Each structure stands twice: as structure tokens, then as C-alpha cells.
Amino acid sequence: MKINKSVTAVLMSLMLITPSVFAEEELSNEYTYVDKLFGYASEMYVDESLTKEEIFNMALNKYLEENPDAVLDILKAGFSKIDDYTEFYTPNDYQQYVDSINHTFYGIGVIIQKNSDYVELVRVLKDGDAKAVGMEIGDKIIKVDGVDMKDKTVDEVQNAIVGELGTTVSITVLRGDQELTFTLTRKAVSAATVDYLMLDDNIAYVSVLNFAQTTSQEFADVLEELDKNNVTRIILDLRDNPGGYLISAVEIANMIVPEGIIVQTMYRQSENNVTFYSDLKEAKYKFAVLVNENTASAAEILTGAMQDSGIATVIGETTYGKAVIQEMFTLRDGNAFKITTGRYLTRNGREINHIGLEPDMYIVNTTEAIDVSKYDEIDYSAETRFADVSDNIIPIKERLYVMGYYMSDMGNVFDSELEAAVLDFQISKGLTPTGALDRITMVQIENEFAKTEVTVDNQLYEAYELFGGSREDLIKFLEGEE
């Protein structure tokens, strides 16, 4: 790889400022060792004008001359250490980053976010292979194709996962104390970032996945459909929304937030500061906005504007607290970097970085044991095996599906997928691995199924009740009873 002098100069500058930027305890033992030795050398060398910094520069220059490909590693490392959001991209990395925001990639159908040493799943899309194989929200990605993902950024993990259409990727996740490995096929995932559901004659549920380039137009299209149904009350779900394009959130706010400030952006050079305004004379809708600890960035901008303007009651948990702005810069050689250039304040001037937005109604979702009575009973006398046809196969498939063992057709045929699922279950429970549904296996399936816990969406129920709905009616509607 050819290195131009300007890039080398940037690298040298980074090396020079490192000791003053980071506290001593943040530096590696290796860096401290090199720093001390170069310090000794500068103090003992015959020419007292030679400084430690100059030795650093000479060492780095020689290293890059002998290892020209290392420049990308150094650039990636340097940018990533600035803060949690700054990144350096190769041309391929950059294209994958843009594709990921706009949902134009071939992947497994998940939304991920950094959490401690690993990234974790914050949403599993309904049409991706992750859903099909049983990956779950909260799974921590620890390996991709056998490569350790510890301390990797969201973009690095994303880049490892996506690839060509139809190819496979092996992903190992940590779920609680258990490591699980899945083999998934990359497929085209729905590009839609906005979805909606009519809950009754005047209440709609709208979900925004993230803020892509198309999100504001998708949102406008949804509002048009809701207007046809005379909807004035909207439950807006921004849970697990990691953000995206600031302008997309601003455009949506212009549709629903009454006139006044939407968000105030502040930059290092004050002449670059911009305050975005809404000129909407009268708000048409009342909102209940659902948020949680993974609601971040552009999603917090929209939530803050709605909360401050009084058109929304925010329900859920304290949001992520990312109130900084990144800009992308592309270079002539195809490389690019994203860097934090500014911060923002909410409509009423609130500073929420590392703080988050506090909901108006703090509601936590809970779990409860699954209601077995809502499922068809198992006939323990009707033993079946591969190729059999029996109505008793249906309740078995339902239970194995809920527990994550079976992800295929729900019919009454004992297919090869069910045989594989039964084998997996038998092996995991120490049963004889026959692949057949004998009485002992069916009893064990029922016992394990009864231990299954499901999420109770108290936040959604509270929002529906806020608009005058009944929790019981909503549960029946969502379960298809009405």
C-alpha cells in the first residue's frame, strides 16, 4: 500500500498528542515501556536536542516504511480510541456502513448495539435468518466465523456479519451463561424502517426501527394511511432504536411537533451551530412514546422534541443518553472517517449526553410463566416418528417453536426439520436420541415448555390504557382473539 506524506504526518501527530490526552492508567504496559525507553534514550544521547517525541516519530516512520499495510490498523485504532462513536473506514467498510443504516445489505436480520465488551442484539427482524434460527434480543455476539468479537465496535461486528447474498456465516452468542452457535444464511432483509398496526378505531401503533434516509418518507406514508382512518392517538415505539440520520428525525418532527425549536446543535466553531425549527401551526396527533435504555441518538432527538412540546407522554425506561453528533468525511482514496463534531440540546435546552431522557411514566417490562392452557393439549398416547401424519404433531411443533428448537412449517406432518428439533431436544435433556416422539420425550417437552417465561409488555399496555383502551382487550387483539 502506498503511503502519502500527509497521512504519515497525521499519524505522527496522533502519536505526539497521545501522552497528554490519555491518563497514565489508560495506556498499555507496552506503550509505557516504549515511552520510558525512548525517554531514557533522549536523556542519555550525546546531542541534548534529541527529544523523546522525535524518537517516536522516527520509529513510527521507519515502522510504516517497512510495514506499509499497518497504516490502516493504526488509523482504525487511533480513531476508535477518540470516543465510542468515531471510526475510520476503508472503502469497503464505508459502503457497508452506509448500507447498514439504509437497510440495503445482505445480512441475518438483527439490530445490534455496543454493551460492555461485546455488542448485543437489541432487535431481531421478522424476515431475517436470525429470527428463523432462534436468536434472541440480549444475545451477546462473541464470535463471527470463529473470530473473537471482544472489544470490537458495532461497525466491525456488522462488517463481519454481512456479505454476499446466499452465503453462510457462523455466529456464537452468549445467552446468560450459555454459549450457542448458529449457522445462518445471508439474505435480503426488508428495507422498511417504519411499520404500523391499527389497534382500534382511533388508536394506532407505529414502530420506527432506525432513522435511515427513507424513514421520514415512510413515516409520512404511514401518517397518510392513519389519516384515512381518522386516527389522532398514536403509540410510537422507539424502543431499541439506535438512531441514524439526524435530518431524518428532524423531518419527522416537522410533521408532528408544533412550531418552535426541534433541536439545537452546537459545534466547536460556534458559527456552525444550527437550530432546527418546526413551523407546524397546530399538532394533529397525541402520542405515547415507548422508550428504553437502547433508545439513542436521533431517536432521543425526536423523543425530546415531542416531550418538550407537550404532544407526547413518554413511557418506559431512561434512554441511552447519546447527545453527540457525528459527521462522515470521505477521502479521495476512498477511505472515510466518522468523527464526533458536535452535541445537541433538546427543545427546552436540556443536556442529556450520558444522562438520557427520563420518561414521564417509568414502566418496566416483566416476564411471567407461559400460559400453557392457551395451547392445544398433547396426547401422550399418540407416539409419532418421521413421515407420520398426526394432529398431535401440531402442539409439539408449537412448543418446540416457542422454546427455539423448531422454526419451520406448523402443519401436522412429521418432517425432517421436526426430527432434527426432537433430536436436539433429546440430546440437550440427556434422553436417548431417537428423533421420535415417544411418551417420555413428549412429557419432557411439556415440562420444559411450562418453565418458559415470556415478556409482558407493560409499557405497551400502559400506553394503550393512557388512551382509554383496556389491557385485556389489547391482549385479546394481539393474540388474535378479536
Summary of the structure (lengths in Angstrom):
residues: 482
radius of gyration: 27.0
end to end distance: 64.3
largest distance: 93.4
contacts: 1468
relative contact order: 0.08
helix: 38%
strand: 24%
